[in-house]
Each structure stands twice: as C-alpha cells, then as structure tokens.
Amino acid sequence: MRAQSRFRLVLAVLPLTAFLACPDSASPTLFLDAVPGGHDALEEAGVTADPGLFDGDDATGGDAPPDVAPPPFDPARAANLQALTDEYITFSGEPGMTLTARTAEGSTWSGAAGVADLKAPAAVDPGARFRVGSTTKPVVATVVLQLVDEGTISLEDPLSRWLPEYPAWAAVTVRQLLGMRSGIPDYLWNQMLWLDALAHLGEPFTPAQLVAYAEGDILEFDPGKGCSYSNTNYVMLGMIVEKATGRRVQDEVRDRITVPLAMDRTFLDLEGGEVPGLVHGYMDLGYLGSSLGIDTSLFAVIPPEFVVNGSLVDFTYLVHPSMSWSAGALVTTTRDMTVFMDALLTGRLLKPATLEQMRDVGPCDLMGEEVQYGLGLLSYPTAGGTAWGHGGVNFGYNAGTTWVEGSGLTISHMHDVQPDQSPIMNPEWMAAASGDVATVPAACTPLDGFFDAADRPRLEVRFRGPINGDGDGPAQPGIASPRLRLDAGDVPLFGIGSAAKLKTPLGQPRRIEIASFGPSDQPGRARSVVVSIVESLLSSGGPDGRIEVPAVSTYALYATTADLTMNPSTGQANRLCVTAVPDGARPSWLAACDPPASPVATSTLLKVFGSIAMTTDPLAIDAYMKPLKTPRCICADGKGGWAKCPD
C-alpha cells in the first residue's frame, strides 16, 4: 500500500517527526542488562570500546572526552521540565513517557511521568527503555558512514555491488538509500505484510522477507530524481553492513556505537524475547486501522490478553521486533539517545567531511509533507537555532531526539502510546531546558473527583493550548484527550489536530471553541468533538475553581461529538453525523487552571477540564440541533461547503 493513499485526515495533522520507525561467533549475543556486571562483563567477553574513538587525531576527527565531571543540571530548569512533563501526561491522556535534557557541557537531567504498564500500573522510571522506531536510522546511518570513512563502502557504490539479487534496483547507490532518494517503495505499506504478521503473531522476519514486500511495486521515481521516505532503504543498508563486514548488523551497532559511548541500555533488537526495563507500548486499533488502511475486522485474531480498555492493543511483544529490522528495531533510553546525538553532531563519530555530507539536507516527502532530510538526519528551525535529529514510531511507541546547533542542547523524549502529541510541547521543553522561562507553577491537574461522576453518558474534556484568533490562518495546535463515556464503554475521541479559537457568533457573546478529531474504529471513518464555551464562563468558578453549569439549554456550554465518513479517493470528509449533544437535564462542570481574564486575549495559554452531561438519543439530538439550524447529518455539497444530506 502506498503512503499517499493512506488516511489523509490523520496525515494532515500528524507531527513530522512522529514517523517510523553472517553471525560473528566470537561476539556475545547477550544484551547489557542481561549480563551480570553490564558494561564490565561485556569487556571481559571481548567487546571493548575503541580506545581511539575520541582521539582528535583518529578517523573520527573528534575530541577527547573531558576528565572533569559535568556541572550539575540547574534545579530550576529541572523543576520546569518535570512540571511540563507531568502536565503533558495529564492533558494528552498518554500512559507514560520519559524526557532527558543534556547541555553542551554534559549536564543531564532525566524525568518521567505516567505508568509503564496499564495492567500493572507502576510509575515510569526515568531510565526506562522504549522501542524507538525510526530513531534507529541515524544510528544505522552512522555505522554505514563509519564504514565509508574506513574505505570499506563508498557512498557511490551501486546496489549491484553489495546486493546483486535485486537487479531491478541495481543502479541505486548507498548515498541514495541513506538519503531516501532511491525511489524504492516502503515495504511497511504493503497490507500483505500486516496480514502475515497478524496471522503469525510473534514470528521473526528476515530482511529479505521484508524487502520482498516492496519488490512487486515499481519505483516511485528514478533513483536520485526525487525524495520519499521509505523504510526499505534502511533494511537494505543493514543488509549491506552485514555483507561488507561479515558480521551481524546488531553487533556492528554495539561495537561501534553503544559500547564506545557507554550506552549500556541500548541495542538493536532483532532476536526478540523479553527486554528488562522495557515499558509496554500501546496502539489504538482505530488509529492503526485508519492510518494503515487495514480493515479492523482483521484485528480479531489478536489474543484478548493483548487488548486493554477495549481499544488499546499492547504491542510490546505482539509482533516480532525484526519486522522493522535495521529501519526501526532499536531499544534505548532518552539518556542514551542524548549521548549518541551529542556525540554525532559534535563530530566525535565521523570525519568532519563525512558529517557534513550527512547534514547536507534537501526537501523530501515524509507522509505527504515536505521535510529537510540528509543522510539519516532531519533538520528544522527552532527558536534556539537549527535543530538536527530524528523521530520514530514503532508499534505502540513514539520517540524523538533533537540536538540544537549553537546551544548544543539535546532533548530526547519517548512515549508508550501511538499516536502521541509531543511535537506541540517541544518548544516549551526546549525553552525550559535552556533556562529561557521563569519557574512554572505546579503542574495543572484536575480537581479531586472531577471526572468521577457515575451518571453517563458524559463527555470528558482535557485541553491545553493557545487560544487562536478566528480567521488568523491555521490554528496553533493544542493537546487534548476528549473521551465520550457511555454505559456500554468509553469512546476515545483522540487529540489529533486539537485547537482552540475565539469565535464571535452574530448577535451572541464571544465564545472559546475547542475542536479535536481523530480516526474511528471503523475503516474510512473519523471522530470529532467540538466544545464551545461562552468566554466569561471560565472566570466564574467557585473557590475551588469548579464552574457549575446546571442547565446547558442556554447554550452557554455547547458540545457535540460526531462521526465523519471519509471519501477514500480524496481523503476528505463527505458526511458528518452528530452522535451526542449536551443533556440539559443533568449538570455539567468545568475547571480551568489560571483561568483567563475576560475579555480573553489571543495567544493566552488555556488549560481547561470539562465533564459535560451528554445524550445520544437521536430525537434529543434533533431537538438540540434545531435552534442551531443544523440537521443531525450534513453532507459535502461538492462546492467546498456543507448542506443537508439528500437522504
């Protein structure tokens, strides 16, 4: 399946960096945490760091590491980062995450929030391991480029030199594989791969098997004549590493990267098995089906013990990690990734000229959006300077690591759910780690018992983000995790594309409108939620901050949830049907941290919780919508607008 034909509603709002993700008998196959003594035990087994790796005169062109311990991380910055991390989990609804910030001097702080396992809740440890998907790519690219520095591989080598078994792609070069400029299709979008993986849960894949899922497709463009993100490129690079060295790619990663840098909780997981310290990773069935175009009925083969809360699937050990092979099978921690990215971007792993080639970026299509991609590195501007790094997803996990040019600050964050909303927080995390913001107050959390009402259905709303002016162009996104709580179970409404805007309806007081949407558990569907609050209502809370709304028939607090039917050829919604509206017979309530003064100013950071009594009765929905002069279902009119559906 081609990336262009996927669920475009989701692609339009997904973060750019959210994308995926000959044995050597003398090398140990145990991973660091599985060996008593860890790093020391590996050295005794014969795996030692290259003593010249950090020698300024060696092939890497790097500097010797300082003998003096780095200064302690600033406590005020650490407090800011922890508060922001706690707040992110509160509003995003994610199970858990870790965050590490590292300064140019090597001062490091690591924090965490949330839980590592939904079935046996325990706080996430700051040193917890995650599967990081395509964050693997700069690591594998560095191994390839070290082999280039050593003269073993040339960037201009054609594929025919190393992998002649693929004659149709013979002219593709190593450089083109590294830079996503080969035109080779992405094997991950072939539905047969997913059918096979779900039919044979936990079984390993060979790299040749993975590449075979892309062989039947024609090239997207002539090699070197375009740029499109494809995981097949990095599977083939792993195969080239093995052919060129005669050793397993995971051993090359270990001996060249993780052991020399003392990344003792990092390894390329190609063999499977239980991983000590690995948090559980979850993916929503609706998101998975919509984003990959898979009929959700296929998920019936997933054993029930892997399903959590009705919609989340625990992918930690469901599919074999070799399914992403050298394109995305890295297991690591945020602290280890800051060590790697800092070493790479400060010139301690590659020759200066080779690093410059790695940083030679150009426009590239990543899931329908243009990014700046080099040889395994992404580049994008930030308020603190040009950022370099990579993100990744891997079947229930999301991760990203960024090094900022100029300041030398490195930020790494990892999450145990897919999709996540972390790119929205990156600027705040970076500003806090740089000391560019004053100490923030305690993390915003809902009042005790705020969401504990037994009467259902109710719409649970959590939103954190800037208030945008109406008509000011694309809205700055926020973080949200709305959920419709029904007697039959909870319906996640996601937080993808969430935003708040000021609205001034004709003849009515100004309102703050919060909108959010995401995929449904039905193929070709999406879900949306809209909550509209009279501006002055947020400043009318009682002494505990709770804002009672005893009757919503006045439309002071307006809310709807809806199902959208998508046009598969255009990726646009062509039918919207309201599924729930406020129930005026039951009370609702709101609460806001640092409630905005009235009148509300645009760019104000809104932090609001809502528990809104709802009804799903069709007659009640029709009655509620009638004064709004809007039918329960509306359809695209073919002219860019909406009208009453013909049926």
Secondary structure, DSSP 8 states (H G I E B T S, - for coil): --GGGS-HHHHTTS-GGG------TTS----GGGSTTTHHHHHHTT----TTTT-TTSTT------SS------HHHHHHHHHHHHHHHHHH--SEEEEEEE-TT--EEEEEEEBS-SSS--B--TT-BEE-GGGHHHHHHHHHHHHHHTTSS-TT-BHHHH-TT-GGGTT-BHHHHHTT-S----GGG-HHHHHHHHHTTT----HHHHHHHHHTS--SSSTTS--B--HHHHHHHHHHHHHHHSS-HHHHHIIIIITTTT-TT-EE--S-S--TTB---EEEHHHHHHHHT--GGGGGGS-GGGEETTTEEE-TTTS-GGGTHHHH-EEE-HHHHHHHHHHHHTTSSS-HHHHHHHT--EEEEETTEEEEE-SS-EEEEETTEEEEEEEEE-SS-EEEEEEETTT--EEEEEESEES--GGGTHHHHHHHHHT-S----S-----TTTT---SSSEEEEEEEEEEE-TTSSS----EE--EEEETTEEEE---EEEEEEEE--TTS--EEEEEEEEE-SSTTEEEEEEEEEEGGGGG---TTSEEEES--TTSSEEEEEEEEEE-TTT--EEEEEEEEEE-TTS-EEEEESS---SS--TT-EEEEEEEEEEE--HHHHHHHHGGGT--SEEEE-SSSSEEE---
